[in-house]
Amino acid sequence: MGFPRAAAGLLFLAVIPVSLATSSSNFTVDYKNNCFLKDGQPFRYISGSIHYSRIPQVYWKDRLLKMYMAGLNAIQTYIPWNFHEPIPGRYDFSGDRNLTHFLQLCKDLDLLVILRPGPYICGEWDMGGLPSWLLKKKDIVLRSSDADYIAAVDRWMGKLLPMIKPYLYQNGGPIITVQVENEYGSYFACDFDYLRHLVKLFRSHLGEEVVLFSTDGAGVGYLKCGSLQGVYATVDFGPGGNVTAAFEAQRHAEPHGPLVNSEFYTGWLDHWGSPHSVTSTAVLVKSLNEILEIDANVNLYMFIGGTNFEYWNGANTPYAPQPTSYDYDAPLTEAGDLTEKYFAIRDVIKKYRKIPEGAVPPSTPKFAYGQVTMKKLQTVSESLDILSFSGPVKSPYPLTFEDLNQAFGFMLYQITLPVDCPKPTPLSSPLNGVHDRAYVTIDGVAAGVLERDKTISINITGKIGSRLDILVENMGRVNYGKDINDFKGLVSNLTLGADTLSNWTVYSLSIDEAVKKGLFWKNSSPRTPDNAPTTTLSPPAFYAGSFNIPDDIPDLPQDTYIQFPDWRKGQVWINGFNLGRYWPSRGPQITLFVPEYLLSTRAPNNITVLELEASPCSPGPCVVEFISTPIINATTRYTKPFMREPFSKQDLL
């Protein structure tokens, strides 16, 4: 169905989605008329990014329907390799990882799909979606023709691509285009043999008909190494700039064909210790209108951000990990709520295509369950018998997470002091080898925190033979730039004074499994309150509490948010599910999103907290609190300058 011209001399054709299962379905690039062709007719997509890996499966339909009702005719999503192959050869496409169910939902809701299967995705996701087990080969060159890397990619794509082939548009599915790699022009390797291998691999599994594309920053320099013959080159850029100039960069790689902005930024990512990123709605809709006026295709990144549950957040360099919330200041909030930005974007889209009639699904209700009293159970060092299923490993020097086949979480390093330290003596990581935070205790007494790029030395005291425990937290692997081969744990030696420490005992910790099995609740009894004031550090320890939700109140349970009054930093589980990290002492995020499906009215809801620095359990109340409003933009006490900007996409070389 045709609609009026968007601007003089520019024909715009909006399409009301129809059933895709037709024998003549095809989607191609029309270089002569500078557009896409869908079933032989000119077509332009207005898309939004949604990452199924950041949203519980029970909410996929709600979020997709809200995107459809905003006037979008397509969605874009990443496929994180490490989300589906946590162990080499062991694949998981169940539950929240059910990719084909997500694709089928898109088809059922008449949303086309722009698929970005990697193998590298960036996406502010741990290691850019690459599995950490690739680092078992310590000198591997990721995103290159390295033989071991290519072999792993071939095996993964040999599993993945046949799964998605039935969902290609020409096969009756929703997928119209498939991206090869991601922003490769921002990577140091510039390995065209690697890109050519990927193209051949994708074609061998998906066929010759599917439109393959690349995405790079809107600069000729990025497109130099990111574009490849046979792969349609697109660009990404945010609001507030010169739209014409940005698309001129694409025209250097693609003199003809449709204009495409594959990542038009509705907001930007956050980092712990920096203010929450906010993008002006007025500036956003002005630039969106300029893009649509020239009949360009656009994908709004993100349309909904979602949540980095568990340990899935990434990091940038200089080392700056992202928080649990991936709200992104997007048109739909982390919890899928409607915003002013949502309706402003919808109003712009109305000018260019007919949007669906009917009411937009409402925001999901939230409930404040109030405070829950927490009791101390035991410290990490006291819990090794239930946390380290594999037992201690002896080593002359520290072993990394990768050495012990551990992907995420925490690892404990234990050693005895080889000398008396009656006076403060530096415990140091001279090569900045703490990846990423280390919580130091001596004979069970907290001594300080070592932190990557920030605190590489602390002073300690102790007697010869005293037990030195170092709990190292993996805060998320680098997801962008040249440093994505991001090993975790103690990746280099520590020194005490002038001497290198040796003869370590290393414990790989299975905290998530222990929490899921309820081992803390079975093996621990509440402790008396700590005597130490909250202004000092205390050893990393577990705390527990529970609360009941009445089953006689209609519509409960509902979504909620949990906050940690006067707690410092740690990890939280509800009914065995790892919600993610909290760090209110650094911010900007204060609350964590709790989806209602995790909660029960039939049994007590158990909360387990691992507090790494200091709890408020003495002298005042020791509680966590459930509230109905998120706080993700609190003023922070710490601000770190960060190099990567949303519109320049600097490669951090």
N, C-alpha and C positions, 0 to 999 in steps of 0.2 A: 504494500500500500504506500503510495507516494504522499509526501507532505511538502509544504512550501519551501522555497529556496532559503538557505540559511544566510546567504549573502549574495550580492550581485555576481552573476556568472558562476556561482558554485551550487551545483545540484546536491541536495541532501535527500537521502532516502532512508526513512526509518522503517523498521520491520517489526511487526507484532509477531512474537514468537509463535511458531506452530509446531505440530508434532514433527519430530526429527526422523522418525523411522520410515523413510521413503527410499525406494530403490535407486532413485536418481540423485540422492543427496551428494553434493560436492561443494567444496570450499577452496577457492583459489585466489591468487594474486593477479589482478588485472593491471599490468604495467602500462598499457596504452592509456587507460582512463584514470590511473592513479587511485585505485580503490581495490577493495576486496570484492569478490563475487561469491555470493551464497546462492546455490542452485541457479547459477547463471544470471542473477540479478545483483546490481550494485548494493553493497552492504557496508555499514559502519557500526563497529561495536562501541558501546559505552559500558565499561566494565568496572568491577571493584574487586580488590584483593580480600580474600578470606583464607586463613590457614586452618584447615581442619585439625591439624595437630595441636592447635592452641585453644580449641573449643570442644567441650564434651559432646559426644555424639548425640546425646539427648537434645541438644540445642541446635544442631545443624539445620534442621528444617526451619526453625524460628528465624535464625539469622539469614538464611538464604531467602526466605519469603520477604523479609524486610528489605533486602537488597533488590529483589524483584519489584516490590511495590515502590521503591524509590525511582524506578524507571530504567534500571540497568537491564541490559539484554544479555550480559555475560558476566562470569566471575573468573578470577584468576587465582590459582593456588600453587604452592610449592609442594613437592614431595621430598621430605627429609629422609635421606638414606638411613641415617643412624636411628631414626624412629622405628624403622621396619626391619633392620638387620642388626640387632644389638650384639650378636655373636656371629662370627663368620658362618654362613650357611644355615643359620637359624632365623627364619622369617616370621614376622608377626603382622598380620593384617586383620586382627580381631578387634572387637570393641571400638574404642576411640581411634583405632588404627585401620578401620574398615574402609579403605580407600574406594573400593568399587561401590560400596553402599553410598558413599558421599557423591560419587559421580552419578549414580542412578537418581539420587535426590535432585541433583541439578537438572537432569533430563526431565524428571517428573514435574519440576517447577518451571520448565521452559527457559532455563538459563543455559546458555552456551558456556563452554569452558576453555580457558586459555591455560594450558598446563605447563608447569615449569618443573620437570623431573630431575634437574641437575645434570650430572651427579653432585656438583657443588651448587648451593642455592644462596649462600649468605644469610639473608632473612633474619639477622640478629639471633640466630639459632646456633646452638653449640657446634663449634668447628665448621660452621657454614653447612651443616647437614652431613658432612663426611664422618664416618664412624671412627672412633678413636683407636680401634684395633688396627687400623692401617699403620699406626705409629709403632707397631711391633718391629717393623723395619725402621730403625732409628734414622737412617739417612734417606728415607723415601722422599721423592720430590712430588708433592701433591699437585694435582691439576696439570700434569705433564705426561710425556710419553714414557715415563718411568715404567719399566716392564711389570713390576709388582703392582703398581697402582692400576695400570691398564688391565691386568688380569682380574683384579678385584672388581673394577668397573664393569668389565664384560660379564662377569658372573651375576652381578647385581642387576644390570640392565637385561640380562637374559631371563631373569625372573620377573622383573617389573614390566617391561615393555609388552610382552605377550598378554599380560593382564589388562593393560589399558587399550590394546588394539581394538577390541570389540566396542569400545566407547568412543572411537574416532567418529567424526561426523559422517564421513562417507560410508561407515559401517552401521549407521543408524543411531549413533551416540551423540553426546553433546560437545566433544572436544574438536575445536576448529583449528587450533594451532598448538604446536609443541615447541618449547624453547630448548635449545641446545646450550648446555652450561649456563653461566650467568655472569654478566659484567666481566668477561674475560679480559677486556681491554684495560682493566684496572689491576691486573695481576702481572707480576714481574716476568713470568716465564715466557710469554708470547710464543707459545709452541704451536705452530700451525699444523704440525703432524698430529698432535693431540686432538685438535679440533676436527681435522679431516677424519681421524679415526672415529670420533663420536658421531659425525654425520653418517659415515658408512654403517656404523652400528645401529643408529636409529632407523636408517632406511631399511636395513636388513630385517628388522623386527616389525616396523610400522608400515613399510611400503613406500612407494614413490609419490603417492597422491598427497599425503599430509603436508601441510605448510609448516616447515621448520623455520624458527626465527631466533635471533639473538637480541640481547638488550645490553646497551652500554650508556655511559654518561653522554650528555649532549655536547660533546667536544670532539673535534676531528682526531685528537690524540688518542682518545679512548677507542674510537672505531678502528684505528690502525691495526691493533692486535685483536680486537673483539669481533670483527666481521669476517665473513668467509663466503666465497662464492657458493651459491646453492642454499644459503641460509639467509632469510630476509632480515636485514638489519633494522632494528628499532632503537629508540633512545629513551632516556628517562630524565625528567627534570621537574622541579617543583613550581609552586605559584610565585608570583611577584616578579618574574623575569621577563625577558623578551621572547615571546613564544615563537615569533618568526625566525629569530636568530637561532633558537634551539633546534628548530626543524631544519634549518639550513645545514646543520651538522649531519643530520640523517641523510640529506640529499647528497652529501659527499660520497656516502657509501651506496645509497640507492637513489640514483638520479630520477627514477620513475617508480611508481607504485604508491600505495597508500601511506599517508603520514601516520605515525604511530608513536604515542608516548606510553610506554609500557609501565612506567611508574610515575604517576603524577601525585606528588606527596600531599596528603591531606593533613599531615602533622609531621612528627619526627620522633625518633627513638630517644629513650631516656638512659641515663647512667646513674648508678648509685653516687650520691654526693653532688649531683648537679640538679638545677631546677627542672621541673617537669616541662617538657617541650609543648608549646602551644602555638598553633598557626591560626592567624586571623581568618575568620569565616569570610569576611568581605573581600580580602585579597584572594582567597581561594576561589570563590565563585566568579570573581572578575577574570582570573586566568582561565578557569574552566570554560567560561563563555567564549573567550578568545580562541581556545582550542576547538570548540565545537563549531564556531563561526566559519572556520576554514575547512570544515568537513573532515577534520582529523579524527582518528581513532584514539581512544584514551582509556587507560585503566587507572582508577583511583586507588592508590596505595597509601594506607590501608583503608578499606571501607569499614572493616571491624578488625581490631588488633587481636584481642583475646588475652590469654594468660600463659606465661612461662611456668607451668606447673612443674613440680619435681625439680630437676636440675637443668632444664632445657635452654636456659638463657645463654646467649653468647657474650662476647666481649670485644672491645676494640683496643687499639694501641695508640699511645702509651696505655698500659693495661687499665681498662675501664669496663667492668662488667655491667651488664644491663640488669635491671630489677625484675622481680617476678611479674609485675604488670606489664603487658604490652598494649596498653590502652591506645597509645599513639596519637591521642587527641583526634581520633577518627570520628566519622559521622555516627557510627554506632559505638557505644562505650565498650569497655572490656566485658561488661555483663550483658551486652546486647541492647542497652537502653537507647531510645531515640533522643536526639539532640537538636539544638537549633541548626547546627551544621548540616544534619541530615535533611531537614526540610528546605534549607537554602539550596542545597545541591539538587534536590528534587524539583525545585522551582526552575532552576536553570535547565534541567533536562526536559522539562515540560515544553520548553520553547522549540525543541528540536525533534521530539518524537512523542507519540501518544503513550502516555503511561497508563498502567492498569487502573481500572476503576475499583472503588471499594475502600474500606478502612485499612489503614496500616496497622499491623499487629502491635499491641501496646507493649511498653516496657514491662518486664517481669516484675512482680511485686517483691519487695524486700522486707525482712523482719529483723528487729533488734531483740535477740534472745537475752541480752544483758551480760552480766559478769559471771565468770566461772572461776571458782577458787582452784588454784593449782598447788600441788604438793611435790616437794622434791623427792625423787626416787634415788638415783645414784649417779656418780660421775661416769664419764666415758671410761676412764682408766679402771674403775671398779667393775665395769660391765663387759670386759673383754671376753669372758667365758661364753656370753650369749651374743656378742656382736661379731666375733671373728670366727666364722664357721670353719675357715681353712686353717686356723691356728697360726702361731708365730713363725716367721721366716727369718733366719739368721743371715746377715750379710756384712762384709767388711765396711761397705759404704751404703748410703741410702739407695733404696730401690724406688722407682717411680710407680705411679698408678698403672702405667702401661706394662711395666715389668711383671706385675702381679695380676694382669688381666682384669683390672678394675676400671670401669669407665667413669663413674661419677661419685660424688659424696665425699667421704672422709677416710683418711688413713692415719694410723698412729705409729710414730717412730719412737723407740725406747732405747735408752743407753744409760750407763752409769757414768757419773763424773769421774774422769781419770785422775784429777788433782783436786786439792783443796782450793776453794775460792772464797777466802774469808772477806776479801774486798770485792766490790763490784768489778766483774770481769766480762768483757764483751763476748756474747754469743752472737756469731755473725754468719751471714750468707754472703761472702765477698763477691760471688758471681751472680748475685740477685737470683738465687736458685729456689726461692720459696714460691711455689705455684699452687695456691695463691695467697692464703693466709694461714699462719701457724700459731697455735695457741700453746704456750709454753708453761709447763708446771714442773716444779722440783719437789719431790717427795709429797706430791698431792697439793702443793701450794702454788697458786697462779703466780707466774713471774713476768709475763708480758706477752706481746703479740708481735710477730714478724709479718710484714706485708709486702708483697711484690711491688717493686718500683717506689715504695714509700718508706718502709722501715726495714732496713736490712741488718740492723744490729740492735741488741738490747743488752743491758748489763744484768748479770745474775750473780748470786752468791750461793754457796753450798759446800758441803764436805765431800771429800773423796768417797766414792761409792754411793752417793746420793742418786736416786733414780730421776732421770731427766725424761719427761714425756713431751712429745711434740705432736699435737693433733693438727694435721694439715687438711685444709678445706679446698676442694676444687670449686672455684667460684664461677666457672664457665670458660670454655675455650674460645680463643680468638676466632672470629667468624669472617674477618675481612682483611685483605692486604696480604703481605708476604709472610706473616708470622702465624699462619693457621696451623702449622705443625706444632701445636701447643701442648707439650708434655706437662703432666701434673704430678704434684707431690714435691718431695725434695729432689730437684733435678740436678743439683750439684752438692758438693760437700759443705758441711758447716764447720766453723772453727770456734774453738774456745780459747780466747786470747790469741796466741800465735800458732796454736796447735790444731791440726785437722782431727776432727772426731772420727773414730772408727769403731767397728764391731757393734753394729746396730741389730736390734730386734724389731721387725716390721710386722704390723698387723693390718691386713686388709679387712675393712669393716663392712659388714652387711647390715647396716642400720635399718634400711627400708624393709628388708625381709624380717628382721627381728620385730619391728613395729607391727607389721602385718600379721605376724604370728602371735602377737600379744605377749611376747616373752617378758617385757618389762612389767606388765600387769600381773603376770604369774609369779615372777621371781623377785619382785621388789615390794618393800613396804615403805610408806611415807616416812620421811625424815623429819627431825625437828628443824625449825628455821635456821638458816645460816646466821652466824654471829657477825660476819663481816659486813661493814656498811656498803651500800650500793655504789658508792663512788669508787670502790676498788674492784679489781678483777677477781673473779672466782674461777675455779676449774670448770671446764665444760661439763655440763650435767643435764640429766633428763628430768623432766617434770611432767606430771600427769594430772588430769582433771576430767570430770564428766558432767553432762547436763542432760536433762530430759525435756523433750518437747511434748506438750499435752496432745493426746490424740483426739480430744473432744473439741478442739478449735478448728473450724473449717479452714481449708486451704493451706494448712501447715503440713510439711515444712515448706519454707520459702527460701530463696537466695538470701545471703547475708554477707557481712564483712567482719573479719576478725582483726582486732588491734591489740597491741601489747604495751599497756601503760608502764613505762619505766623499765621495760626490758631493753636489752642492748641489741643483740644480734643472734640469729639462729635459724632453725628449721622447724616447721610445724606440720604435724599429721592429724587428720581428723578421720576417725574410724579406719585407720590404716592407710588412708590416701595422703600422699605427700603434696600438700598445698604449695610449698615453695619456701623461699627465704624471706625472712623479715629482717629489717635493719633500720628501725626508726631513729636510731642515734645518728644515722648518716642521711637517710632520706633520699629522694623526696617522697617515696612511697611509705605510707604508714599502715594502711589496711591491706589485707589480702582478701581476694574474692573467694567466697565459699558457695559453690553451686548447691542448690537444694537437694539434688539427687544423692549427695553424699550423706545427708542427714536422715534420721529415722525417728518416727514417733512410737515405734514398737519396743525399742530398747535404749538404754543410755548411750549417748554419743560421747565417745572417748576422744580426748585431746591429748596428744603427746608432743611435748616441746623439747627440743635440744637447744638450750641456751649456752652460747659459746663464751660469753664474756662476763655477764653479771646479771642476776635476776633481782627483782624487787622484793624477794621473799623475806627479807629482813631489812629494816625493822617494821615496814608497813605491810599493807595488804598485798597478797600475791595472786593476781588475777589476770586473766585475759578477758576481753570484752567483745561481744558481738553487737554490731551496730548496723543501721540500715542505710548509711550513706558512706560512699568511699572517700578516702583521703589519700590521694596519690600525688598531690602537688604541694606538700608542706614545705615551709622554709627550711633550708638545710644549713647545718653548721659548717659544712665542708664543701668547698667548690673547687673542682679540678678543671683546668682548661682542657678542651678536647679538640683534636685537629680536624676530624672529619665533619664536613658541613653538608647539609642536605642538598645543596644545589651544585657544589663543585665535585663531590664524590672523590676526594683526594685519595690517591693510592699511597698508603702510609709507608713510603720507602725511606 
